[in-house]
Amino acid sequence: MKGRLRVKNKIYCEVCRTAFLHRDEVSPGQVVVCTVCGAELEITAIEPEVKASRLEQDPETEIYRRAESYARLRGYTFNEDKELVLEGLVEKHRMFGDFYCPCKFDHIPENICPCLETRMNEVRKMGRCY
């Protein structure tokens, strides 16, 4: 099967609720970055399929690292409101249990940062995050 990626390398991200392909072999305990949302995931099993869970981190560290990873993956840069937005995400985590978009009122999975609109290229279309 040279040149083809095995389905076994598909990893489900419990943060953005999508599956992504990981190009390298993985092993239990390894940390990988979701290519869709930038979340850090720890591999918990590899047989019969790859399973991963959200890496345990303090909330502030998690959202700062996720934001940096997501921006790097997409080639985005932050504007002067970066700290304000990240503080809003940490506050939403404290109040509602996850990093819901500070611009939205509904605390639903689609609004976990980066929200669905952002993941669907709204930043490229609008030139900025919602």
Backbone as CSV, one residue per row, in Angstrom:
resi,resn,N_x,N_y,N_z,CA_x,CA_y,CA_z,C_x,C_y,C_z
1,MET,0.819,-1.192,0.000,0.000,0.000,0.000,0.858,1.248,0.000
2,LYS,1.895,1.206,-0.707,2.801,2.341,-0.746,2.100,3.574,-1.324
3,GLY,2.294,4.716,-0.668,1.718,5.957,-1.152,0.292,6.207,-0.692
4,ARG,-0.339,5.241,-0.041,-1.714,5.429,0.439,-1.721,5.466,1.951
5,LEU,-2.519,6.346,2.496,-2.636,6.475,3.942,-3.688,5.502,4.436
6,ARG,-3.373,4.751,5.446,-4.352,3.801,5.981,-5.438,4.553,6.725
7,VAL,-6.674,4.023,6.656,-7.795,4.609,7.372,-7.506,4.587,8.867
8,LYS,-6.669,3.680,9.279,-6.299,3.554,10.678,-5.704,4.850,11.227
9,ASN,-5.172,5.700,10.386,-4.556,6.954,10.823,-5.556,8.094,10.931
10,LYS,-6.836,7.803,10.806,-7.865,8.822,10.957,-8.127,9.003,12.450
11,ILE,-8.072,10.244,12.902,-8.250,10.552,14.319,-9.453,11.464,14.482
12,TYR,-10.320,11.124,15.408,-11.489,11.953,15.705,-11.109,12.948,16.796
13,CYS,-11.373,14.241,16.535,-11.082,15.292,17.511,-12.339,15.573,18.315
14,GLU,-12.267,15.382,19.608,-13.435,15.635,20.450,-13.672,17.123,20.695
15,VAL,-12.744,17.971,20.260,-12.926,19.417,20.408,-13.792,19.958,19.272
16,CYS,-13.352,19.753,18.029,-14.107,20.293,16.891,-15.068,19.269,16.282
17,ARG,-15.031,18.053,16.814,-15.940,16.987,16.395,-15.807,16.617,14.916
18,THR,-14.581,16.622,14.435,-14.318,16.186,13.073,-13.154,15.198,13.097
19,ALA,-13.029,14.461,12.019,-11.925,13.514,11.898,-10.888,14.093,10.944
20,PHE,-9.652,13.828,11.228,-8.569,14.288,10.364,-7.583,13.147,10.200
21,LEU,-6.825,13.204,9.142,-5.817,12.185,8.896,-4.484,12.620,9.485
22,HIS,-3.855,11.710,10.197,-2.529,11.973,10.728,-1.540,11.230,9.852
23,ARG,-0.575,11.930,9.343,0.336,11.372,8.339,1.349,10.371,8.887
24,ASP,1.692,10.454,10.161,2.721,9.596,10.726,2.100,8.501,11.582
25,GLU,2.888,7.478,11.848,2.465,6.446,12.788,2.357,7.095,14.166
26,VAL,1.390,6.643,14.948,1.197,7.193,16.283,1.269,6.063,17.301
27,SER,1.505,6.437,18.547,1.562,5.448,19.620,0.856,6.013,20.844
28,PRO,0.361,5.142,21.716,-0.318,5.617,22.927,0.574,6.561,23.729
29,GLY,-0.025,7.642,24.207,0.700,8.650,24.981,1.255,9.780,24.136
30,GLN,1.308,9.572,22.826,1.811,10.613,21.925,0.798,11.745,21.826
31,VAL,1.281,12.966,21.712,0.419,14.131,21.547,0.468,14.565,20.085
32,VAL,-0.717,14.747,19.490,-0.823,15.217,18.113,-1.687,16.470,18.103
33,VAL,-1.562,17.265,17.052,-2.346,18.485,16.913,-3.405,18.250,15.846
34,CYS,-4.665,18.556,16.176,-5.752,18.446,15.208,-5.497,19.440,14.082
35,THR,-5.516,18.945,12.861,-5.253,19.813,11.714,-6.452,20.673,11.347
36,VAL,-7.594,20.436,11.993,-8.795,21.216,11.721,-8.914,22.394,12.683
37,CYS,-8.722,22.151,13.996,-8.928,23.226,14.977,-7.692,23.604,15.788
38,GLY,-6.619,22.836,15.685,-5.401,23.164,16.423,-5.341,22.621,17.834
39,ALA,-6.333,21.828,18.251,-6.338,21.278,19.607,-5.264,20.208,19.753
40,GLU,-4.691,20.129,20.947,-3.725,19.086,21.239,-4.474,17.874,21.791
41,LEU,-4.203,16.726,21.193,-4.883,15.490,21.567,-3.849,14.448,21.961
42,GLU,-4.177,13.669,22.975,-3.292,12.584,23.398,-3.833,11.271,22.865
43,ILE,-2.996,10.508,22.196,-3.395,9.210,21.671,-3.584,8.261,22.849
44,THR,-4.769,7.648,22.940,-5.069,6.746,24.055,-5.068,5.287,23.625
45,ALA,-5.287,5.012,22.339,-5.276,3.640,21.823,-4.985,3.679,20.333
46,ILE,-4.420,2.599,19.821,-4.175,2.524,18.381,-4.843,1.303,17.742
47,GLU,-5.325,0.370,18.539,-6.000,-0.824,18.022,-7.373,-0.925,18.635
48,PRO,-8.409,-1.266,17.919,-8.424,-1.547,16.483,-8.401,-0.280,15.630
49,GLU,-8.570,0.873,16.261,-8.471,2.148,15.551,-7.811,3.155,16.468
50,VAL,-7.367,4.258,15.906,-6.722,5.297,16.703,-7.787,6.047,17.502
51,LYS,-7.558,6.173,18.787,-8.448,6.950,19.654,-7.608,8.012,20.346
52,ALA,-8.190,9.194,20.491,-7.474,10.309,21.117,-8.433,11.080,22.009
53,SER,-7.884,11.716,23.019,-8.697,12.571,23.886,-7.975,13.898,24.078
54,ARG,-8.744,14.878,24.469,-8.217,16.218,24.701,-7.105,16.148,25.738
55,LEU,-5.978,16.760,25.437,-4.846,16.777,26.352,-5.216,17.588,27.587
56,GLU,-4.962,17.045,28.758,-5.255,17.745,30.006,-4.272,18.898,30.191
57,GLN,-4.801,20.113,30.231,-4.001,21.323,30.424,-4.839,22.310,31.221
58,ASP,-4.192,23.276,31.837,-4.989,24.315,32.467,-5.634,25.127,31.337
59,PRO,-6.836,25.677,31.571,-7.592,26.338,30.502,-6.845,27.439,29.766
60,GLU,-6.135,28.265,30.478,-5.432,29.377,29.817,-4.350,28.857,28.870
61,THR,-3.579,27.896,29.329,-2.542,27.310,28.477,-3.170,26.653,27.257
62,GLU,-4.246,25.902,27.469,-4.893,25.197,26.363,-5.361,26.150,25.274
63,ILE,-6.078,27.211,25.630,-6.636,28.076,24.584,-5.537,28.899,23.914
64,TYR,-4.528,29.321,24.657,-3.429,30.066,24.035,-2.690,29.183,23.028
65,ARG,-2.407,27.940,23.421,-1.706,27.026,22.518,-2.572,26.649,21.324
66,ARG,-3.865,26.434,21.566,-4.764,26.090,20.466,-4.868,27.241,19.474
67,ALA,-4.985,28.465,19.967,-5.087,29.634,19.087,-3.815,29.785,18.251
68,GLU,-2.669,29.622,18.887,-1.396,29.720,18.161,-1.287,28.628,17.100
69,SER,-1.661,27.399,17.454,-1.602,26.290,16.495,-2.539,26.529,15.321
70,TYR,-3.761,26.954,15.620,-4.739,27.184,14.558,-4.255,28.280,13.609
71,ALA,-3.745,29.365,14.164,-3.244,30.463,13.327,-2.073,29.994,12.461
72,ARG,-1.179,29.221,13.046,-0.035,28.712,12.289,-0.496,27.768,11.172
73,LEU,-1.439,26.871,11.471,-1.947,25.931,10.466,-2.599,26.646,9.284
74,ARG,-3.270,27.763,9.554,-4.016,28.482,8.520,-3.247,29.658,7.913
75,GLY,-2.103,29.993,8.500,-1.337,31.132,8.003,-1.942,32.468,8.419
76,TYR,-2.647,32.499,9.554,-3.278,33.715,10.045,-2.347,34.455,10.996
77,THR,-2.594,35.750,11.164,-1.904,36.536,12.174,-2.953,37.178,13.072
78,PHE,-2.579,37.457,14.292,-3.493,38.072,15.250,-3.449,39.587,15.133
79,ASN,-4.575,40.214,15.446,-4.587,41.674,15.497,-4.383,42.132,16.949
80,GLU,-4.566,43.398,17.199,-4.315,43.962,18.527,-5.304,43.473,19.590
81,ASP,-6.389,42.813,19.189,-7.391,42.323,20.141,-7.126,40.904,20.633
82,LYS,-5.992,40.341,20.280,-5.702,38.947,20.622,-5.902,38.663,22.106
83,GLU,-5.273,39.420,22.978,-5.349,39.160,24.422,-6.789,39.274,24.928
84,LEU,-7.519,40.259,24.446,-8.914,40.443,24.854,-9.765,39.243,24.468
85,VAL,-9.584,38.759,23.245,-10.349,37.604,22.766,-9.984,36.358,23.570
86,LEU,-8.698,36.134,23.791,-8.275,34.950,24.537,-8.759,35.008,25.984
87,GLU,-8.761,36.180,26.582,-9.306,36.323,27.939,-10.799,36.017,27.949
88,GLY,-11.514,36.452,26.899,-12.946,36.146,26.782,-13.190,34.656,26.658
89,LEU,-12.328,33.961,25.932,-12.461,32.512,25.791,-12.211,31.798,27.118
90,VAL,-11.218,32.258,27.879,-10.937,31.662,29.188,-12.122,31.913,30.129
91,GLU,-12.696,33.091,30.071,-13.857,33.405,30.922,-15.058,32.533,30.547
92,LYS,-15.295,32.337,29.246,-16.392,31.460,28.812,-16.150,30.040,29.310
93,HIS,-14.894,29.599,29.307,-14.570,28.268,29.822,-14.923,28.184,31.301
94,ARG,-14.566,29.203,32.049,-14.858,29.223,33.484,-16.366,29.178,33.732
95,MET,-17.120,29.909,32.929,-18.570,30.011,33.139,-19.365,28.837,32.560
96,PHE,-18.942,28.328,31.395,-19.776,27.366,30.681,-19.097,26.034,30.392
97,GLY,-17.832,25.860,30.800,-17.184,24.569,30.677,-16.425,24.311,29.390
98,ASP,-16.422,25.251,28.465,-15.625,25.092,27.257,-15.329,26.463,26.680
99,PHE,-14.500,26.486,25.623,-14.054,27.740,25.029,-15.029,28.175,23.938
100,TYR,-16.206,28.613,24.337,-17.201,29.074,23.372,-16.820,30.447,22.854
101,CYS,-17.128,30.678,21.580,-16.815,31.940,20.925,-17.341,33.106,21.770
102,PRO,-16.483,34.079,22.085,-16.930,35.205,22.890,-17.903,36.115,22.137
103,CYS,-18.005,35.952,20.820,-18.895,36.787,20.007,-20.303,36.208,19.893
104,LYS,-20.504,35.005,20.398,-21.784,34.325,20.207,-22.434,34.031,21.540
105,PHE,-23.756,34.007,21.523,-24.504,33.789,22.755,-24.854,32.327,22.998
106,ASP,-24.974,31.540,21.925,-25.332,30.140,22.075,-24.115,29.316,22.438
107,HIS,-24.233,28.536,23.485,-23.135,27.696,23.939,-23.392,26.280,23.441
108,ILE,-23.127,26.106,22.149,-23.352,24.843,21.455,-22.026,24.380,20.840
109,PRO,-21.896,23.092,20.527,-20.625,22.588,19.998,-20.102,23.355,18.783
110,GLU,-20.971,23.832,17.915,-20.527,24.560,16.721,-19.839,25.877,17.066
111,ASN,-20.047,26.365,18.280,-19.468,27.643,18.691,-18.237,27.497,19.580
112,ILE,-17.705,26.269,19.690,-16.453,26.089,20.419,-15.333,26.603,19.522
113,CYS,-14.475,27.425,20.084,-13.419,28.086,19.328,-12.350,27.104,18.855
114,PRO,-11.943,27.175,17.598,-12.466,28.047,16.565,-13.846,27.573,16.128
115,CYS,-14.773,28.512,16.067,-16.163,28.175,15.768,-16.299,27.650,14.336
116,LEU,-17.435,27.060,14.056,-17.673,26.454,12.751,-17.462,27.443,11.605
117,GLU,-17.945,28.672,11.753,-17.765,29.668,10.688,-16.287,29.936,10.430
118,THR,-15.516,30.029,11.490,-14.083,30.260,11.330,-13.433,29.077,10.638
119,ARG,-13.815,27.842,11.046,-13.256,26.659,10.407,-13.691,26.527,8.953
120,MET,-14.784,27.170,8.581,-15.292,27.113,7.202,-14.789,28.294,6.369
121,ASN,-13.667,28.867,6.767,-12.953,29.910,6.017,-13.579,31.300,6.052
122,GLU,-14.347,31.634,7.059,-14.881,32.991,7.184,-13.758,34.020,7.296
123,VAL,-12.662,33.647,7.936,-11.551,34.589,8.092,-11.006,34.965,6.718
124,ARG,-10.866,34.001,5.861,-10.370,34.302,4.494,-11.366,35.184,3.736
125,LYS,-12.641,34.948,3.928,-13.668,35.724,3.203,-13.793,37.151,3.762
126,MET,-13.810,37.280,5.103,-14.050,38.574,5.738,-12.765,39.324,6.087
127,GLY,-11.655,38.595,6.115,-10.393,39.212,6.496,-10.153,39.242,7.996
128,ARG,-11.095,38.667,8.760,-10.947,38.624,10.226,-11.928,37.604,10.802
129,CYS,-11.731,37.251,12.041,-12.638,36.367,12.754,-13.919,37.134,13.060
130,TYR,-15.028,36.452,13.137,-16.318,37.067,13.403,-16.243,37.969,14.616
